[in-house]
C-alpha cells in the first residue's frame, strides 16, 4: 500500500434501522482512522395505516453532513444501508411515495400468494435467497395488489442506498450486493432474474441497471457541491448492503464464520460461489452478493431488535435504561430461567416486546420474566443458542468445520452476548470492529480509487488499525444441556 501521509479523506454514510451517521476516514502511513462527523435518528413514520421510512428527513441529514465537510477535498463518498426495501421513481425521476418499511404488515400472506404462482423450489433455484416475508419480491407483489396505479406509474426501482446515490449524482443504478436481498437476482450470472419476474407479473425493466460494488456512480451534482471543495467528488458505490460492507471489512472464510450483530444478526461465511442446493433450501440459507465476485452464504436471525423493542417499551413507560445498565442487570439475573426462539414471527412486528416474550413463555409453559434484567438475559441467552443452531447448519451446508466466529457491528460491543456466544457454540469469538459497516464502505472506496490494490490488502489495513477482543468458551457443558431444551421449545412453536 502506498505510504501517503496526506491522502484525501473518504466519507461513508452508514444507515441502520435506528440511526444513521456520516463517518470521515483518513489513511495516514498505513493506519486508518475514523471520525463521526454527524449522527442522526432514523425513525419510521406511520400514516394511512402503513409504516414508511422518512427518506426526505434522511436526505436532509445527508445534506447537513455534507456541510460539515464542505471545506475538505474528499477522495470519495459512498452510502450503505439495510436491504430489501425499495423506492419507486416516476417519469421525471421523482420519488412516487415514501418507501415502505419492511415491518409494514402489507406482506402478510404475500409469500403464499407467490408460491401459488411459482413453486418455492423454483424461486430458490433462480435466486438462492432465503425466504422471508420482508423480501422485496413479496413487497412488490403486495404493492401490485394494493396500489397497482403507483406501481404502473413507476419508471424505475432502486433500493434505499441507491436512492441516495441517485440524489447525490443524478444517476439511477442498483448496486449488486443490495440488489441480491430483493430475491430477484440470479446469483450465478449476477443479473436480474427477469424470467422469474415475468412469471410473477412483475415488470423486468423496472429495476435500474445493476452495477458491481466499487463502481463510480458519478460526480457529486453541482447543485449539491455549490462551488465548495466538494465539487467533482466521485460518489462510489460500496457494498451498499450494510452486511455486505461489514463483511468486506474482515476476513471470514474457511474455518471462520462472521456474525454481523445489530438489529438483525447475520451469520455466515464468505465463498467464491453460491451454494444453491436442496439442503441449503431446506435449511433456508441465503446467497447474498459479496465484493470482488464473492458470495455471502448466511442466515438471518432476529438479532438485537428484541432488546431494542423492550428498551423502547420501558422508556415509553418512564424507565430509561441505557444498554450498559441493561447488560449489568442481565448478568445478575438467574441463568436459563426463560428461553425463546428469536425467529418466531410474533417478534417480527411486536409493538410491545415484553408482552410478546410473555406470550411465547405462556405458549411454551414457562414463567414470564419478572424483571428487566430477566428479559434481557432471556433475549441474550436465546440469541446465543440460536447462533449455535445456525452455525451447526452452516457447517452442514458448506462442508467446513467452523472454529472461530468474527463478531462485528454495534452488537460486538455487547460483551455479555459475546461471552454467551462463545459459551453456547464452544467456539472462540473475536469481537470487532464495531464500526465494520462504515469501514467496509470505506475499504471499497479505497480500492476503487487505487489506494489499495487488493481486498486482502485493505482488510489487513483494517485489522492493523482496529484490533479485536477475544472471548474463549466457558461452561460449554451447561449450555449443551439447555440447548436441548431450547430446540424443543422451538419445535413446540413450529408444531
N, C-alpha and C positions, 0 to 999 in steps of 0.2 A: 504494500500500500504506500502511495507517495507520502512523504513526510512534509505535509503542508501545514505550516503554523498559522496561516491566515486564510484558511478556506472559508468560503461563504457559508453562512448557516442555512439549515433546512427548516421548514415549518411543516409540522404534521398536525392535522385536525383529526382528533380521535373522538368519535361519538359512541357513547354507551347508552344503555337503556335508562339510566338515571341521570347522567350528566355528560357534558362534552367539555373538551379542553383543547387549547392550542398549545403545542409543545415546540419550543425552539431548540434545535440541536446544533452543536458545534463540534467539528472534528479538528483536534489540535494534537499534533505529534503522536498520532496513533491512538488517542484516547477520545472517546465520545462523551460529551457532557450535555445534559438537557436542562431546560428551564421552562416551567409552565408560565406562559405569559397571559393566559386568560382561561378561566373556568366558569362554567355556567350550568344551570339546571336544564334537564331535558324532561319536561313534564307533558304527558299526553293530555289531550283535551277531549271532552265528551260533549257531543251536541247531536241533536236529531236522533238520539238513541244509538249512536255509533261512537266508537273510540278511534281517534285520529292522532297522528303526530303533528306537532305545531311547527312545521318546517319553515314558515315565514319567520318565526321567532328564532329558530336555529340559524337561518341565513343572516338575520340581524346580528347575531352573536359572532358569526364568521367575519362580518364587516367590522365589528368592534375590534376583534383580534387583529385584523389587518392594520388598523390604525395604530395598534401598539408596536408594530414593527415597520411602519412605513418609512422610517429613516434608514433601514438596513437594506443592503443588497443581498437578496436571498438566492441560493442555488436552486431551490425548488419548493413547491407547495404540493401537498397530497392529502387526500381525505380518505379515512376508513370509517366504517360504521357497521351496524348489525345487518344480518342478512334477511332474506325472504320478503321484506316489504318493498313497495314499488311506487313510482309516480307516473301519472299519465300526462303527456304533453299534447296540446292542441295544435291546430294548423299554423299558428304563429309562434309556436314554442312555449305557449303559456301553460302554467300548471292548471289542470282542469278541476282538481279538487285536492284538499289536504289529504295526503296519503293515509290510508287506514293503518291502524296499529294491529300487529299480528295477534294481540289478545282480544280483538273485537270478536263478538260472538257470531258474525255472519258465516263463518266457515263451518259451523256445526252441521254435520250431515253432508258436507260437500265431498268428503273422501268417498263415502258410499255411493254418491251420485256419479263420481268419476269412475269408480270401479265397475259400475253397471255398463259403462261405455267401453272402457279399456281394462282388461284384467290387470290385477296388481302385478303379476309376474312380468307382464309385457312392459309396464311402466318402469319397473326396476331394471329390466334389461336395457331399456332405452336411455336411462338416466343414471343408474347406480346410486340414487339418493334415498335416504331413509324416509319412511312415511310418517309425516307429522301434519296435523290439520292446519298448522300455520303456514305451510309451504305456499309459495306464490301460485303454484298450479291450482290449488284449491281456492285461494283467494280470488283468482281470476274467474274461475268457474262460478263462484258466488257472485262476483261483480256482474258477470253477463246475465245471471239470473235476476239480480235485484236492481241493477242500474244499467240496463243494456244501452240506453241512449248515451250515457257518459263514455262507455267503452267504445261505442261506434264512433264517437266524435274524436277519439284519441288517434293521433298520428304516430306517436312513439311512446314506448315504455322504457323507463330507466329505473335502476334500483336507487336507493337513497343516497349512497355516496356519489353515484353517477350524476344525480340531480345537482348536487353542489358543484361537481366538476363542470357541469353544463353551465350553471350560472356564473362560474368563475371565468370560463373560456368562450362560451357560445357554441361549443361542440358537444353534441349528444352521442355518447357511446356507452356500452356496457362492459365493464371490466370482468374478466373471466372468473376469478375466484368467487366474487359475489354473485355472478350470474348462475353459478352451479347450484346455489342454495334455492333457486326457483323451482327445481325439479323439472326444468325444461331444457336442459343442456345434455348433449351427447358427451360423456366423459372421455371417450377414446378419441373422437375426431375434434373435440374441443370447439364444437359449433352448436348452434341452436338445434334442438330436436324437432325439426319442422314437421316431420311425419306425425309425431305424437300430437303436436299442436293441432294439426289439421283434423286428426281423428277426434279430438275433443272439441272441435268447433271454435278453436282459438286462432286468431289471425297470425300466421307465421311471420308476416312482415312487420308486426307491431314492435317487438323488441329492437332496440337500437343495435347497430353493428357492434360485434364483440372485439375486444382488444385484450392483449396479454398484460399482466402486471409488469410495470416498468416502462410502459408506453407513455410518451409525452402527449397529453391530450391537446394541449395548445398553450399559447401565452396568455397571461392574465389580461383580461379585457382592459383597454384604456379607460373606460368609464369607471372601473374599479380602482385601477392604479392611480388615476388622476394626477399624472405628472410627478408622482413620488418616486422614491428609489425602487419601488416595486414594478415599475414599467418594464414589460417584456419578460418578467419572471416566468419560467416554464411551470406549468401545472402538470404534475406527473402522477399517473395512476399507480398507487402502490398495490399490494394485495388489498383490495378495497373491503373485503370481508374482514371484520376485526380479528376473527380467529386465524384467518389466513395471514394477516400481518403478524400476529403473535407468534405463530409457528415459523414465520420467516426469520424471526429474531434468534431462534435457538436451533440446536441440533437434536432431533428426536427420531432416530431411525434404529433399525435392528433391535437391540435389547432395551432401548429407551422409548418409553411412551411419553406423550405430552398430556398435560391436564390444564386446559385453559379455564381458569377459575374466576367466575364472576356471576352475573345474574343467571347465566347458564354455565354449566360445566360441560366442556367438550373434551372427550378422552379419545386418544387415538395415536397413530404413528404416521410418519411420512414414508411414502412409497414412490417407486418410479413409474408405476402403472396402476390403474384402478383394479379392484377385485370385485367383479360383478358375477357372483356365483349364487347357487341356490342356498348355500349355507349363510352367505352374507345377507341375503334377503330374509331368510328365516330369523336371523338374529338382528335384523333391522339396522345394519351398518350403512353408513353413508360414505360416498366417494366424492369429497369436495375438492375443487380445484386448488392446486398449490402453485408456488412460484417456480420458475425455471423448469416447467414441464412436469412437475411432481404432482402427486395426489395425496390428499389427507384422508386416510381411512379412519373414521371416527364415529362416535355415537354421542348424541346429546343427552345430558341428564339435567333435571330441572335447575340444579345449582342453588346459588345463594338468594335467588328470588324468594324462597320461602322465608329466609331470615329478614330480608328487606320488607316483606309483607307483614311479618309480625311486628317489626320495629315501627312501621308506618301506623299500624293499628294502635300500638301502645302510645305513640306520640299524639295521635288524634284524641286519645283518652287522657292526655295530660301528663304522661310518663315519658320523659325524654331521656333515653339512654344512648350513649354512643356505642359503637361496635366493640371497643375495647372493654367497656364495662359489661356488656353482654357476654363476651368471651370469658371474663373472670367469673361471672355468676354461673356460667355453664360448667366451668372447670370444677366448681364447688358442688354441683348438683349430683345426685346419685347416678351412677353409670347404668346404661342399658335398661332404664325404667320404662322407656317408651320408644318404639321404633315405627317408622312409617316408610312407605315407598315414595320417594320424592317424585317419581314419574307418574303417580296416579293423577288422572285427569282432573280430579277435584281441586288440585293445587294450581292448575294452569291459569285460571282466571279468578281465583279466590279473592274476594274483596275484604274478607275477614279471615286472615290466615290462621290465627289461633283457633278459631271456630272450626275451620276446615281440618286442622290437626285433631281437634277433639272428636270430630265426626269419624275420621279414619280410625282413631283409637276405639271408639264405640263399636264400629263395624267389626273390628278385629279383636274384640273382647279384652281391651286393655284399659287401664285407668287413664284419665286425661292428665297431662302435666299440670302441676299445682303452682308453678312459679315461672317468671320469665326465664330464669336460668335453666329450668327443666325443659321448657320449649326449645331453647337454643341448643341444649345438649342433644335433645331428640333429633333436631334437624342435622346437626353436625355428625352424630354417630350414624344416622341413616344415610347421609351422603357418602361417608367413608365406606360403608358396607355396599352401597350401590356401586361405588368405584371398583370395589373388589370384584363384584359380579361382572361388570362391563369389561374389566381387564382380562378376566378369565376367557370371556367370549372373544375378545380381541386376539388373544394368543391362538385361539382355535381357528379364527378366520385367516389370520396372516401367517400362521405357522411359525411364529417366533416366540421364544421364551422372553418375557419382559422381566428385567432385573431392576430397572430404575424408572422413576416417574419424575418428569420435569414439570413442576407446577409453576405457571406464570400467570400474570394478570393480577387484578386487585385482590382476588381471593388468596394469593400467595402470601399476603401479609397476615392471614389468619393462622397463627402458629398452632393453635389448638386443633384446627381442622387438618393442618399439615401432619401433625403427630398422629392424629386419628387415622389419617390415610395410610401412613407408614405402618401403623399397628394392624389395621384391618387387612391390608394387602400383603404384609410381610415383605415389602419392597422398600428400598432406600428412596427417600424423597429429596429432591433437590429443588428448593423453592427460590424463585426469582428468575428474571426480574419482574417486579410488579408492573413496570412500565413497558412490558413486552410489546403490546399492541402499537404504541407510538414508536417504539424502537424499530419494530419490523417495518412500519410505514417508512421511517427514515432510511432504513437499510436498503430498501428497494429504490428509493430516490438516489442514494449514494451510488448504487450500481448503475442506474440509468444515466447519471451524469459522468460516469467513468472514474470516480474517485476510489472505487474498488473494482477488482477485475473478476471476482467470483463470489458466489453465495457463501462458500466456506470462509473466504477472507472476511467478509463483513460480519458473519456470525462470530468469528474469532475476535473481531473488534469489540462486539457487544459483550462477549464473555469476559474479556480483559477489563472492560470498563465497568461492568456491573456483576460483581461476584454473587454466588448463590449461598443459601443456608441449607445445611444438610440435616435431615431427620432420619434417624435409624429406627427400624421397627422394634417395638417392645410388647410384651404380653400378648403375643400373637395367638397363643392357645385360648385365651379368654375370648378374644374376638372370634375365633373359629366356632366356639360353642354358640355364641349369639348370632353368628352368620346363618346357621341352620334355622334358627327361629325367624330371622329376618326374611329369608327366602320363603318360608312357609306363610308369613304374613302377606307377602306379595302375591303368592299363589291364591290365597283366600280371596283377595280383592278381585283378581282376574277371573277366578272361578265364578 
